[in-house]
Amino acid sequence: MAHLTVLPGWPRKDGSRMAALQIQLADGWKTYWRAPGDAGIPPVFELDNSDNLAAIDPQWPTPGVFMENGMRSVGYDQSLTIPVVLTPNAQGEAIKLRGQLRLGVCKDVCVPVSLPVSLDLPADVNDQDSRIRDALADQPMPSQKAGVRKAQCQLSPTYEGIALTATLHMPSAGGSEFTIVETGNPLIWVAEAKTDRKGSTLTVTTELIHVEGDPIAIDRSSLRFTVLGQRHAVDIQGCSAS
């Protein structure tokens, strides 16, 4: 169903390493983005057994949207390369990746899989792999580059949580647009957002609910909006009060 290969990549000027995890899916199967939607299974990086690894920062390529049992999911339906920035504890020494990537793969049914990750990455290995560069180029555009002028958020209490209305002043990303909202808190469930455009303004509405029923405190600077359009995708991080 799925096979994983580590691409060693190259060292960066700040002492970190740009590498990648390449996932090859069998025909007809798909897997999920970091925010997979209600029908998806979020990927989990488990690399605690690695040596000389302080942090891993995935650089997700732009996902697609597909329907599953009447619900939208967000992910990929072919070979996927996830660039990862690896920060070592000790610069100039090898990073030894050990662990697994847990993710869901779906065709007619959805199956959780664990793909082993194991590779030694000497500090001097420099492989300018075009697959990594292509995946980096396929990320959503930063808001400034996409022409986003302002992002405003209004929060109001509901019976179960908080209603969020975001007003994004931005050019169209092309065709019918779909927005994914993230809070940065895995314990907060985000309902599928409704996206409406009028001219140069995109209005996004959703509801935020704590999965354990606890009260919610939202930091507007931690809210993240990914707008998927037919021409490109846009990454908007943070918003101001309306």
Secondary structure, DSSP 8 states (H G I E B T S, - for coil): -EEEEEEEEEE-TTS-EEEEEEEEE-TT-EEE-SS--TT----EEE-TT-BS--EEEE-----EEEEETTEEEEEESS-EEEEEEEE-SSTTS-EEEEEEEEEEEESSSEEEEEEEEEEEE-TT-----HHHHHHHHTS-EETTTTT--EEEEEEEE-SSSEEEEEEEE----SSS-EEEEE-S-TTEEE---EEEEETTEEEEEEEEEETTS------GGG-EEEEE-SS-EEEEE--EE-
